[in-house]
Amino acid sequence: MDDKNQQLLQNVIAKAQTWLSDGYDQETQDEVKRMLEADDKTELIDSFYKDLEFGTGGLRGIMGAGSNRMNIYTVGMATQGLSNYLKDAFADLDQIKVVVGCDVRNNSTKFAKIVADIFSANGIKVYLFDAPRPTPETSFAIRLLGCQSGVIITASHNPKEYNGYKAYWNDGAQMISPHDTKTIEYVNKVTSVDQIKFKGDDSLIEIIGENIDKQYIDQIKTLSLSPDVIARHHDLKIVYTPIHGTGKFLIPRSLANWGFTNVIHVPEQDIQSGDFPTVDSPNPENASAMAMAIEKAKEVNADIVMASDPDADRVGVVIKNTKGEYALLNGNQIVMIFLYYLIARNKELGRLTGNEYIVKTIVTTDTIKAIARKQGMELYDVYTGFKWIAATMKENEGKKRYLGGGEESYGFLAEDFVRDKDSVSAISLMAEIAAWAKDKGMDMNEMLIDIYMTYGYSKEKGVSLVRPGKTGADEIVAIMKGLRNDPPKQLAGSPVVTVKDFSSLEEKDMKTGTTQKLVMPVTSNVLQFYTEDGTKVSVRPSGTEPKIKFYIEVHDTLASAADYDATNERAEKKIEQVAKDLGI
């Protein structure tokens, strides 16, 4: 072991030994002792080499003992820091109020109760959900109850070893500047577990549940644009799975509220479990997570298959392709279908006044730009993460009408009374879209092809390089540095003509060498490469997982439905070549 690694190990051991004091419970101390005594110190180093960072979205990490793990102490320090900031930021209020919710993950209910106790111990009124609920319902409740903040314990679609802590501000959205950086500053000031007020005040904790559920479900019903179509196709065969998560609570109920009478379950996946026993990863982006639902769809000849992730903010959709096989839509296609329908149906109903807008993220397909341009619809192109979509909504509140917004990572928001992606409303709306297409004599695949023929064909693929631990984090930094210093000259035979670097907010024309400023609210660690033939590649480290993500998007024209399969195959080969040229 070299001197640098030896020093790191000594620092880690010294830090771990502080967790053997009386401030930590016996279970934690025993776990730390086990890691200290192990011959292989990898787990010890990964658990203590840094503090689990309270980032702009909160915390997310593997559960276990250690400063770089999700446990009652890291959750406690985050909540104490947030409490301290709330008391300063809202010092003029007689009573600060927050909502606390959780998903079905292991330890989620336990962490949520600890969060509620700490808030209440700091004199803050807490509305605590009586059981796991979808993440978007926490956002809804913050706005409904006039709260200043809120926390949901969730690690979204991460593997079962993870949990997380997602913090919101008073608009029901994840925080942006200045509140994100100020909260981080206050959390970082909590340096000892002795500073955490763990002993709760039950008089300040109010349990909520059905009373919020009903208002949320009824508000979602107001999004329906085609109730007459649903009445005609109420028996549309919908297979739905919550993949063991919180969607089970409200999504079938919402579909019924919209008028759908033929929702078919996957019984094994209705079982709520933080172990997610039927899948390797509870992520509806992955075909493997949808396998059981697809089998059920084959049994019943379903019109559409849908899934939500464990905290029910993301949506997965499966439709029949041109060969009659069930195939997973990617997140770009899902967002494209939603926005196409919302624009088209509002136009049919005569509801467009010219004051509407839609939102996508910069890594989401640019075909949506073509849709917006042809329809004369204002489009905002924002950073990855729903907090930026929410920030756009806040900026336009009372001035313009929000029609919808989404991102390629399977998130969509159709309403303005929630400020985070929402699969409860998205699945209800997607069912309506399937009924609308059927009413027009089309299936969902024919509708998708029609969109491509009208607005241009695109195909997208995400490639994630997983690099866990400290060595992985260092490698991700090195990859980004390498791409900045030596960007690709060509991709799939087409020269790279534009490079956008959002860390410097600089766009460079690779032919002339000239640069111009990118207009964005803050900097971000994202690179984009555009080729002469319209290919776009975006690269960014994940903010929630030990990954670096590559988003590849290629474009083509689609003259007829008969050309679809050949065009698709051509695009797949091109994406393969782009990935090869990038060395991924």
LUMMARZA-352235 format. One line per 10 residues: their letters; for each residue x, y, z of C-alpha. Coordinates in Angstrom, 3 decimals, decimal comma, padded with zeros to 6 digits. Layout:
N
a = X/Y/Z | ... $
This chain:
584
mddknqqllq = 000,000/000,000/000,000 | 001,483/003,370/-001,023 | 001,816/006,333/001,346 | -001,313/008,053/000,020 | -003,532/004,995/000,568 | -001,895/004,300/003,937 | -002,759/007,844/005,052 | -006,338/007,419/003,806 | -006,709/004,184/005,785 | -005,326/005,799/008,953 $
nviakaqtwl = -007,780/008,699/008,584 | -010,671/006,292/008,011 | -009,767/004,186/011,068 | -009,522/007,291/013,256 | -012,914/008,504/012,006 | -014,543/005,089/012,460 | -013,292/004,871/016,045 | -015,246/008,017/016,940 | -018,389/005,987/016,144 | -017,581/003,657/019,056 $
sdgydqetqd = -018,613/006,301/021,603 | -021,790/006,395/023,704 | -023,444/008,806/021,257 | -024,061/005,826/018,923 | -026,308/002,832/019,647 | -024,910/-000,634/020,274 | -025,985/-002,011/016,893 | -024,019/000,735/015,114 | -020,956/000,241/017,308 | -020,985/-003,527/016,660 $
evkrmleadd = -021,154/-002,939/012,895 | -018,231/-000,493/013,025 | -016,168/-002,930/015,135 | -016,790/-005,678/012,573 | -015,480/-003,460/009,745 | -012,464/-002,337/011,795 | -011,510/-005,936/012,581 | -011,979/-007,261/009,023 | -008,825/-008,118/007,077 | -010,221/-006,500/003,952 $
ktelidsfyk = -010,693/-002,800/004,723 | -012,577/-001,937/001,494 | -015,999/-001,792/003,203 | -014,565/000,312/006,041 | -013,007/002,783/003,602 | -016,180/003,084/001,502 | -018,248/003,618/004,682 | -016,029/006,334/006,178 | -013,748/007,877/003,523 | -016,115/010,853/003,302 $
dlefgtgglr = -019,344/012,141/004,788 | -022,510/011,269/002,871 | -022,968/014,542/001,082 | -026,157/016,511/001,587 | -026,467/017,685/-001,988 | -028,983/019,967/-003,654 | -031,543/017,133/-003,652 | -030,788/015,753/-000,187 | -029,097/012,456/000,618 | -028,869/009,117/-001,138 $
gimgagsnrm = -026,640/006,210/-000,279 | -026,232/002,594/000,761 | -027,728/001,810/004,155 | -025,375/000,857/006,977 | -023,064/002,210/009,647 | -020,650/004,960/008,696 | -020,419/008,610/007,769 | -020,868/007,758/004,063 | -023,960/005,619/004,635 | -027,672/006,150/005,167 $
niytvgmatq = -028,420/005,601/008,859 | -030,227/007,327/011,730 | -027,211/009,574/012,379 | -026,644/010,856/008,836 | -030,426/011,296/008,497 | -030,464/012,984/011,909 | -027,709/015,451/011,063 | -029,444/016,372/007,797 | -032,746/016,974/009,585 | -031,161/018,991/012,380 $
glsnylkdaf = -029,384/021,171/009,834 | -032,576/021,663/007,829 | -034,474/022,487/011,049 | -031,890/025,114/011,961 | -032,139/026,709/008,523 | -035,951/026,694/008,513 | -035,997/028,438/011,900 | -033,765/031,194/010,521 | -035,410/031,451/007,085 | -038,932/031,626/008,538 $
adldqikvvv = -038,168/033,383/011,828 | -041,194/035,648/011,292 | -043,690/032,747/011,388 | -045,413/031,720/014,610 | -045,397/028,089/013,467 | -043,178/026,486/010,853 | -044,803/023,427/009,237 | -043,389/020,474/007,295 | -044,644/017,254/005,681 | -042,798/013,962/006,181 $
gcdvrnnstk = -043,417/010,907/003,991 | -041,642/007,710/003,005 | -041,628/004,866/000,493 | -041,648/001,095/001,141 | -037,882/000,605/001,395 | -036,262/-001,119/004,328 | -035,835/001,415/007,168 | -037,938/004,065/005,387 | -040,690/004,117/008,031 | -038,069/004,143/010,796 $
fakivadifs = -036,153/007,037/009,219 | -039,387/008,990/008,607 | -040,358/008,729/012,281 | -036,895/009,909/013,348 | -037,146/012,858/010,927 | -040,561/013,759/012,361 | -039,218/013,516/015,922 | -036,258/015,799/015,180 | -038,400/018,416/013,437 | -040,874/018,412/016,341 $
angikvylfd = -038,055/018,544/018,918 | -037,050/021,786/017,206 | -040,540/023,229/017,621 | -041,613/022,546/014,022 | -045,126/021,259/013,262 | -045,006/017,942/011,382 | -047,621/016,324/009,149 | -046,505/012,674/009,063 | -048,076/010,218/006,611 | -049,548/007,157/008,337 $
aprptpetsf = -047,951/004,723/005,845 | -045,737/004,804/002,734 | -047,014/007,084/-000,028 | -045,933/008,202/-003,516 | -043,263/010,899/-003,536 | -045,432/013,353/-005,527 | -048,073/013,234/-002,789 | -045,563/014,781/-000,377 | -045,092/017,651/-002,838 | -048,880/017,972/-003,133 $
airllgcqsg = -049,358/017,991/000,646 | -046,715/020,702/001,184 | -048,648/023,025/-001,111 | -052,081/021,981/000,168 | -051,202/022,422/003,849 | -049,206/025,636/003,392 | -045,970/024,143/004,678 | -042,504/025,654/004,513 | -040,688/022,420/003,713 | -041,018/018,672/003,502 $
viitashnpk = -038,998/015,475/003,426 | -039,640/012,137/001,762 | -037,514/009,126/002,680 | -036,861/007,370/-000,614 | -034,107/006,201/-002,931 | -036,498/006,193/-005,893 | -035,571/003,362/-008,301 | -032,143/002,538/-006,815 | -031,308/-001,061/-005,814 | -032,591/-002,359/-002,464 $
eyngykaywn = -029,348/-001,567/-000,587 | -030,036/002,166/-000,953 | -032,175/004,696/000,809 | -032,408/008,445/000,529 | -033,660/011,734/001,906 | -035,343/014,177/-000,467 | -035,959/017,715/000,807 | -038,486/020,216/-000,541 | -039,128/023,933/-000,143 | -042,438/025,740/000,394 $
dgaqmisphd = -043,487/025,544/-003,268 | -043,441/021,737/-003,076 | -040,330/021,513/-005,252 | -036,800/020,426/-004,484 | -034,713/023,397/-003,480 | -032,747/025,607/-005,821 | -030,545/028,620/-005,034 | -030,303/030,149/-002,515 | -032,116/027,602/-000,339 | -030,207/024,537/-001,561 $
tktieyvnkv = -026,772/025,990/-000,787 | -027,958/027,555/002,482 | -029,427/024,237/003,650 | -026,167/022,472/002,787 | -024,291/025,133/004,747 | -026,489/024,589/007,817 | -026,316/020,790/007,536 | -022,517/020,950/007,337 | -022,464/022,886/010,614 | -023,937/019,857/012,399 $
tsvdqikfkg = -020,683/018,035/013,055 | -021,588/015,873/016,046 | -024,488/013,577/016,899 | -024,700/015,436/020,220 | -026,136/018,399/018,284 | -029,133/016,354/017,074 | -032,390/016,717/019,013 | -033,704/013,169/018,747 | -036,432/013,374/021,424 | -039,649/014,290/019,643 $
ddslieiige = -042,643/016,316/020,774 | -045,734/014,234/019,948 | -048,008/017,261/020,370 | -046,434/018,740/017,223 | -046,809/015,592/015,084 | -050,111/015,163/013,224 | -050,774/011,930/011,342 | -052,219/012,373/007,857 | -053,414/009,888/005,253 | -056,798/009,325/003,634 $
nidkqyidqi = -057,801/012,976/003,977 | -054,863/013,962/001,737 | -055,217/010,918/-000,537 | -058,756/011,821/-001,575 | -057,953/015,451/-002,357 | -054,886/014,388/-004,350 | -056,795/011,778/-006,384 | -059,663/014,172/-007,056 | -057,273/016,893/-008,230 | -055,598/014,430/-010,600 $
ktlslspdvi = -059,013/013,622/-012,105 | -059,272/017,273/-013,243 | -056,464/016,588/-015,758 | -058,664/014,319/-017,863 | -059,249/015,831/-021,318 | -061,275/013,006/-022,873 | -063,851/011,615/-020,410 | -066,183/010,746/-023,306 | -063,438/008,647/-024,906 | -062,830/006,829/-021,599 $
arhhdlkivy = -066,565/006,138/-021,336 | -066,417/004,440/-024,746 | -063,239/002,496/-023,934 | -063,528/002,065/-020,174 | -062,698/-001,632/-020,538 | -059,288/-000,911/-022,126 | -057,029/-003,748/-020,933 | -054,424/-002,108/-018,687 | -051,781/-004,213/-016,943 | -050,276/-002,275/-014,044 $
tpihgtgkfl = -047,530/-003,133/-011,566 | -046,177/-001,034/-008,679 | -043,016/-003,228/-008,575 | -043,581/-003,721/-004,823 | -043,833/000,024/-004,228 | -046,160/002,792/-003,111 | -048,019/003,008/-006,430 | -050,237/000,189/-005,181 | -051,873/002,641/-002,763 | -053,196/005,161/-005,259 $
iprslanwgf = -052,641/004,320/-008,931 | -055,379/001,654/-009,358 | -057,627/003,991/-007,376 | -056,822/006,902/-009,691 | -057,432/004,802/-012,820 | -060,825/003,784/-011,425 | -061,563/007,430/-010,616 | -060,900/008,311/-014,272 | -063,390/005,609/-015,329 | -061,169/002,656/-016,279 $
tnvihvpeqd = -062,733/-000,652/-015,265 | -060,277/-003,262/-016,503 | -057,010/-002,777/-014,592 | -055,166/-006,095/-014,391 | -052,670/-006,609/-011,563 | -049,476/-008,629/-011,240 | -050,274/-010,127/-007,805 | -046,678/-011,095/-006,909 | -045,573/-007,470/-007,403 | -048,458/-005,970/-005,417 $
iqsgdfptvd = -046,649/-007,241/-002,310 | -044,972/-004,237/-000,691 | -041,387/-005,081/000,157 | -038,139/-003,163/000,401 | -036,392/-006,319/-000,784 | -038,150/-006,073/-004,181 | -038,181/-009,891/-004,329 | -039,253/-010,405/-007,966 | -036,720/-008,062/-009,623 | -032,982/-007,419/-009,605 $
spnpenasam = -033,632/-003,678/-009,626 | -037,034/-001,986/-009,206 | -036,497/000,360/-012,114 | -039,211/000,533/-014,813 | -036,542/001,799/-017,228 | -035,254/-001,784/-017,351 | -037,078/-004,409/-019,405 | -036,232/-007,023/-016,751 | -038,272/-005,139/-014,153 | -041,254/-005,218/-016,531 $
amaiekakev = -040,925/-008,921/-017,427 | -043,676/-010,237/-015,152 | -046,085/-007,516/-016,264 | -045,332/-008,326/-019,917 | -046,066/-012,007/-019,286 | -049,389/-011,013/-017,738 | -050,072/-008,789/-020,769 | -049,505/-011,738/-023,108 | -051,967/-013,820/-021,078 | -054,747/-011,253/-021,345 $
nadivmasdp = -053,800/-009,555/-024,651 | -053,439/-006,170/-022,908 | -053,692/-002,872/-024,751 | -050,990/-001,259/-022,621 | -048,640/-002,193/-019,771 | -047,555/000,366/-017,158 | -045,402/000,369/-014,055 | -044,296/002,782/-011,373 | -041,027/002,676/-009,444 | -040,945/002,157/-005,634 $
dadrvgvvik = -041,816/005,768/-004,737 | -044,222/006,128/-007,681 | -042,715/009,135/-009,370 | -041,369/007,396/-012,507 | -043,491/005,588/-015,083 | -042,636/002,685/-017,386 | -044,773/001,958/-020,469 | -044,910/-001,118/-022,709 | -046,885/-001,239/-025,971 | -047,142/-003,631/-028,928 $
ntkgeyalln = -044,648/-002,866/-031,693 | -045,105/-003,302/-035,450 | -044,474/-007,047/-035,055 | -047,155/-007,371/-032,390 | -044,559/-007,926/-029,657 | -044,675/-006,088/-026,337 | -041,822/-003,573/-026,263 | -040,691/-001,028/-023,679 | -040,923/002,616/-024,662 | -037,920/004,703/-023,690 $
gnqivmifly = -038,323/007,777/-021,505 | -037,954/010,152/-024,448 | -040,819/008,472/-026,299 | -043,002/008,632/-023,180 | -042,437/012,383/-022,756 | -042,935/012,942/-026,492 | -046,291/011,096/-026,464 | -047,503/013,024/-023,414 | -046,627/016,437/-024,844 | -047,968/015,568/-028,310 $
yliarnkelg = -051,312/014,531/-026,781 | -051,597/017,508/-024,447 | -050,961/019,943/-027,292 | -053,171/018,102/-029,815 | -056,078/017,519/-027,443 | -056,045/021,055/-026,035 | -056,075/022,298/-029,629 | -059,052/020,033/-030,450 | -060,909/021,425/-027,444 | -060,118/025,020/-028,408 $
rltgneyivk = -058,226/025,621/-025,179 | -054,992/027,010/-026,601 | -054,691/030,788/-026,256 | -051,016/031,224/-027,168 | -050,060/031,643/-023,519 | -049,118/027,997/-022,874 | -045,692/026,419/-022,499 | -044,054/023,016/-022,135 | -040,757/021,989/-020,528 | -038,103/019,361/-021,197 $
tivttdtika = -034,570/018,819/-019,947 | -031,475/019,355/-022,077 | -030,735/015,603/-022,233 | -034,274/014,790/-023,416 | -034,964/014,309/-027,141 | -034,862/017,355/-029,383 | -037,792/015,932/-031,370 | -039,890/017,702/-028,731 | -038,346/020,955/-029,988 | -039,673/020,103/-033,447 $
iarkqgmely = -043,150/019,437/-032,032 | -043,123/022,745/-030,125 | -041,808/024,671/-033,127 | -044,410/023,299/-035,559 | -047,224/023,810/-033,061 | -046,114/027,342/-032,129 | -045,708/026,243/-028,523 | -043,206/027,900/-026,178 | -040,613/025,404/-024,942 | -038,220/025,697/-022,005 $
dvytgfkwia = -035,086/023,507/-022,145 | -033,758/023,121/-018,599 | -031,165/021,178/-016,623 | -031,720/017,553/-015,661 | -033,858/017,158/-012,562 | -037,443/018,080/-011,862 | -036,443/020,946/-009,592 | -035,563/022,870/-012,773 | -038,934/022,110/-014,338 | -040,538/023,228/-011,066 $
atmkenegkk = -038,434/026,407/-011,064 | -039,747/027,231/-014,542 | -043,300/026,668/-013,281 | -042,707/028,972/-010,323 | -041,236/031,658/-012,577 | -044,308/031,560/-014,845 | -046,954/031,126/-012,146 | -049,866/033,472/-012,735 | -048,440/034,562/-016,099 | -048,498/031,537/-018,393 $
rylgggeesy = -050,271/028,176/-018,433 | -048,176/025,065/-017,862 | -049,224/022,206/-020,164 | -046,689/019,591/-019,121 | -043,037/018,763/-018,673 | -040,789/015,741/-018,532 | -037,372/014,198/-018,741 | -035,922/011,135/-020,433 | -035,474/009,325/-017,120 | -039,135/008,266/-017,197 $
gflaedfvrd = -040,523/011,263/-015,322 | -043,482/013,403/-016,333 | -045,652/016,025/-014,656 | -048,996/016,970/-016,174 | -050,249/019,223/-013,367 | -049,202/022,385/-011,555 | -050,561/021,406/-008,114 | -047,566/019,064/-007,698 | -043,974/020,186/-008,327 | -042,213/016,876/-008,891 $
kdsvsaislm = -042,577/014,072/-011,410 | -045,747/012,104/-010,767 | -046,572/008,586/-011,971 | -050,037/008,662/-010,365 | -051,198/011,364/-012,770 | -048,912/010,165/-015,591 | -050,287/006,614/-015,617 | -053,873/007,898/-015,496 | -053,165/010,256/-018,388 | -051,299/007,628/-020,429 $
aeiaawakdk = -054,294/005,297/-020,097 | -056,458/008,096/-021,483 | -054,024/008,565/-024,383 | -054,253/004,840/-025,191 | -058,057/005,115/-025,185 | -057,886/008,262/-027,358 | -055,664/006,535/-029,895 | -058,004/003,534/-029,941 | -060,961/005,850/-030,461 | -059,199/007,195/-033,553 $
gmdmnemlid = -058,660/003,663/-034,874 | -054,978/003,521/-033,953 | -052,917/001,551/-031,481 | -050,177/003,278/-029,483 | -047,422/002,176/-031,854 | -049,239/003,616/-034,868 | -049,668/006,863/-032,950 | -045,925/006,954/-032,177 | -045,034/006,326/-035,837 | -047,414/009,109/-036,866 $
iymtygyske = -045,550/011,495/-034,524 | -042,221/010,497/-036,085 | -043,540/010,961/-039,617 | -044,885/014,407/-038,774 | -042,032/015,790/-036,645 | -038,958/013,768/-037,621 | -037,578/010,452/-036,426 | -035,204/010,151/-033,494 | -033,791/007,295/-031,486 | -032,155/007,615/-028,124 $
kgvslvrpgk = -030,108/005,372/-025,890 | -028,677/005,926/-022,431 | -025,417/004,254/-021,436 | -024,390/004,333/-017,777 | -020,905/003,422/-016,593 | -021,206/002,345/-012,953 | -018,136/003,229/-010,898 | -018,769/002,631/-007,155 | -016,629/003,703/-004,191 | -013,790/006,187/-003,970 $
tgadeivaim = -011,847/004,732/-006,911 | -015,014/004,936/-009,013 | -015,617/008,561/-008,057 | -012,037/009,401/-009,067 | -012,501/007,614/-012,407 | -015,690/009,571/-013,182 | -013,808/012,837/-012,559 | -011,057/011,661/-014,913 | -013,518/010,738/-017,693 | -015,164/014,181/-017,592 $
kglrndppkq = -011,764/015,885/-017,571 | -010,626/013,832/-020,563 | -013,713/014,688/-022,602 | -013,302/018,395/-021,801 | -009,642/018,488/-022,737 | -009,975/016,298/-025,805 | -013,556/016,231/-027,159 | -014,369/013,709/-029,920 | -013,646/014,961/-033,444 | -016,350/012,824/-035,109 $
lagspvvtvk = -019,148/010,443/-034,129 | -020,391/007,717/-036,477 | -018,581/009,388/-039,380 | -020,084/012,842/-038,855 | -017,831/015,660/-037,608 | -018,546/017,220/-034,217 | -019,486/020,831/-034,994 | -020,595/022,153/-031,602 | -019,491/021,494/-028,019 | -021,492/022,837/-025,085 $
dfssleekdm = -019,857/022,879/-021,654 | -022,353/023,783/-018,966 | -019,659/023,967/-016,283 | -018,237/027,060/-017,986 | -021,508/027,997/-019,745 | -019,629/028,078/-023,018 | -020,685/026,902/-026,471 | -017,892/026,386/-028,987 | -018,173/026,212/-032,763 | -015,583/023,552/-033,640 $
ktgttqklvm = -015,248/024,756/-037,249 | -014,485/028,404/-036,522 | -013,241/028,129/-032,925 | -015,618/030,912/-031,865 | -017,473/030,701/-028,554 | -020,652/032,116/-027,107 | -022,223/032,091/-023,665 | -024,946/029,609/-022,723 | -027,859/031,230/-020,902 | -028,616/029,025/-017,877 $
pvtsnvlqfy = -029,367/029,913/-014,231 | -026,268/028,183/-012,812 | -023,366/026,060/-014,004 | -023,634/022,270/-014,163 | -021,204/019,424/-014,828 | -022,648/018,515/-018,238 | -021,026/018,243/-021,678 | -022,863/018,051/-025,003 | -021,511/017,209/-028,454 | -023,484/017,917/-031,652 $
tedgtkvsvr = -022,506/016,514/-035,034 | -023,119/017,862/-038,517 | -025,863/015,283/-039,174 | -027,813/016,142/-035,998 | -026,530/013,515/-033,579 | -026,449/014,740/-029,978 | -024,449/013,224/-027,117 | -024,808/014,469/-023,545 | -022,505/013,369/-020,719 | -022,982/013,951/-016,992 $
psgtepkikf = -022,127/012,268/-013,708 | -025,269/011,087/-011,899 | -026,235/013,154/-008,891 | -027,815/010,182/-007,090 | -025,822/007,074/-008,059 | -022,145/006,163/-008,632 | -022,500/006,489/-012,394 | -021,472/008,581/-015,339 | -024,274/008,815/-017,897 | -024,041/009,117/-021,678 $
yievhdtlas = -027,197/010,102/-023,596 | -026,977/009,323/-027,319 | -029,576/010,716/-029,737 | -029,611/010,225/-033,517 | -032,006/011,690/-036,083 | -033,456/010,614/-039,412 | -036,532/011,121/-041,574 | -039,464/008,694/-041,733 | -041,370/008,894/-045,021 | -043,922/006,146/-044,340 $
aadydatner = -045,005/003,680/-041,673 | -043,654/000,879/-043,881 | -040,155/002,329/-043,455 | -040,292/002,371/-039,653 | -038,509/-000,906/-038,899 | -035,726/-000,239/-041,410 | -035,255/003,320/-040,091 | -035,167/002,017/-036,547 | -032,575/-000,620/-037,423 | -030,416/001,975/-039,169 $
aekkieqvak = -030,593/004,215/-036,096 | -029,624/001,351/-033,771 | -026,492/000,672/-035,811 | -025,607/004,340/-035,763 | -025,996/004,497/-031,979 | -023,725/001,451/-031,658 | -021,083/003,234/-033,712 | -021,392/006,439/-031,657 | -020,925/004,426/-028,462 | -017,913/002,671/-029,980 $
dlgi = -016,389/006,009/-031,001 | -016,846/007,238/-027,430 | -015,231/004,086/-026,059 | -018,249/003,088/-023,966 $
